Amino acid sequence: MDKLIKRQKIRYRVRKKVSGTATKPRLSVFRSNSEIYAQLIDDTTGTTLAAASSREKDIAAQTAPKVEKSKMVGAAIARKATALGLTTCVFDRGGNLYHGRVKAVADGAREGGLQF
């Protein structure tokens, strides 16, 4: 089976169980080969409350490994969430294994003050 199709099936299976609200949004993580993106999503209205990525100027300017940049993305999304008054969220790993860069985003968000 193709790797992308397998990951897509896992994403759909996870999304059946995980959904976000305005008070407890879904922290969705997308990992490409070179970058990583995180969004806080309210699934009841289908809106993105906050977003952070490794392409933001302050993170992209750093010369660090991808795992370290992922941790910075987690901290950035946590800062944006606390600015909106959010303290809790539901983590959505997006079909990826909870390991490496995806885990680094979660750790950075937890250190930034988000609870999930």
N, C-alpha and C positions, 0 to 999 in steps of 0.2 A: 504494500500500500504506500502511496506517495506520502512523504513526510508532512507536507502542507495540509493535505486532506485529513490526515490523522490528528494534527493539531487543531484543525477546524472542528472536528467532531468533539474533541476534548473541550474546546471553547464553548460549544453549544451545550454540552452536558453541564459545565460549570455554571453557565448563564441561566439554566433552568432553576438553579437553587439560589443564586446570588443576584440580588437587585438592590439598588440604592434609593433612598428617599431624600427629601430636602434636609432633614436633620441628621441622617446617617447615609451619606452618599457612597457610591461605589468607587473605589480607587482602582482604576483600570490601568494596566501596564501593557505597553506594546514594545516589543524588542525587535529591532531590525539588526542587520549584521554590524552596522557601524554606530547607530544611535539608539537612544531609549527615550520613550515618551510615557508620561503619566497624566491621567485626567481624573478629576473628581466629577462624577456623573450622577445627576438626579434622574432616575429612570421613570419616575411618575410623570414628569413633564418632558423627558428626553433632552434635557439641557446639560451642557458642560458648565460646572460651577467654577472650576479652576483647572489650569493645565501647566505643566512644566516639562521641559525636555532638555536633552543634552546639547541642543542646538542654540539654547539661550546664550547671550553674549558672555555673561559672567562665567558660565560653566564651560562653554566652548573655548574660552581663552586659556583655561587651565591645561597644562600638559601633564595629564595623569592617565593611568590605565582606565579602561572602560568600566571596571567594577567600581573604582573610586568616583568616576563621573556619575555612575548610577546612584551612588550614595548621596551625592550632591543634589541630584534630581529629587530624591526622596525628601531631603531636607527642604528643598525649595517648595515642593508641593505642600509640605507640612506648614511652612511659613504662610503660604497663601491661604491655607485652610483656616489657620488661627486668625488671620486677618478678616476672614468671613465669619468668624465665631464658631467654627466647627471643631469639635474635639474627637469625634468618633467617625469611623468609616468601615466599610466592608471591603476586603481586599480581593481583587480579581486578577489572577496571574495570567489571564489571557491564553490559556492552553499551554503555557510554558511550564517547565519544571520549576518548583520553588527552590532555586539553586543559582548560585552565581550572581548575575546582574539583577535578576528579578528579586532575589533575596536581599541584595544590597539596597534596592529601592525601598523595600519594606523596612529594613533596618534604619535607613536614613529618615524615613517618615516617623518611625517610632521614636527615634532620638529627638526629632523635631517637635514631638508632643502629640502626635496622632495616636489614637488607640484603636486597635482592631484585633 
